[in-house]
Amino acid sequence: MALIRHEGGIGEYVMVPTALARDPWLTPEAKELYLFASTIHDDDDFTTHYIERALGMPKEVILITLEELNNHGYTRFSVDGNEPA
């Protein structure tokens, strides 16, 4: 196992499920979006426009990728702002 050391003032960390990281059926965009979404705080403005600016992903790709993550059971999301079922 590799030992990784971070020098300097790197802040918070997030955990990524091993199943997601190794899932051969998920696109790289889905893994990137999941990782990015994991860093969002509850009070952050987590909208498609925010993701577009941060990741440079077009809105259409974001929506397809969210659906992909949802279909594989990694996320539950709401497009209209209501709580997912």
N, C-alpha and C positions, 0 to 999 in steps of 0.2 A: 504494500500500500504506500502511496506517495504522501509525503508530508508537505503541505502547502503553507507557506508563511506569508502573511500580508504585512508589509511595512507601512507605517503611516496611519492616518486617521480614517481608515475604512470603517463605516458605520454598521448598519444593521445587516443581518443575513436572513435568507429565507430557505426553507427546506423544500425540496422537490421530490415527489413520490418516485421511487425507483421504477415502478411500473410505467409511469408516464415517460420517464427518460429513456427507457428501453423499449417502449411500444413501437414495433416496426410499422404499424398501420397509421400512426400519426405523422402528419407532414411536419417539416421543420418549422413552418409558420405557426402551427398549433403549439408546438413546444415553446417557441419564442413568446407567443402571446400568453401562454400559461405562466411562464416564468415572470414576464413583465407584470401580469395581473397579480401575481403573488406579492409583489412589492408595493401594491397600492394600499394606502391607509383608508380606513372607513370614511374619513372626512375629505379625501381627495376627490376631484372631479373626474370620475372614471366614465368617460363618454367615448363614442367612436371618434369624435373629433380630437380628443386628447390622445388617443392611441395613434391616430393618423400622424399627428405632429411628433409624437415620441418615437414611433417605430418606422415611420415612413411607409406604412401599409395603407393601401387604398381601402375605403370604407367597405366596398364589396368583398374584399379579401378578409377583412376583419369579421364581417357577419358570417361568411362561409366558415371561417376558422372557429368562431364561437360555436356555431352549429356542430362542427366536427368534434370539438371538445365536449359539448353537451351529449352528442350521440354516443360517445365512448365512455360517458359517465364521469368525466373529470370535472365538469362544471355544471352549474345550474345558473341560468341567466334570464334576464327579463329585458326585452327590447323597449317596452313602454314605460318602464320605471316601477311597475308593480312587482311584488314579491313573486318569484317563480313557484310553481306548484310543487 
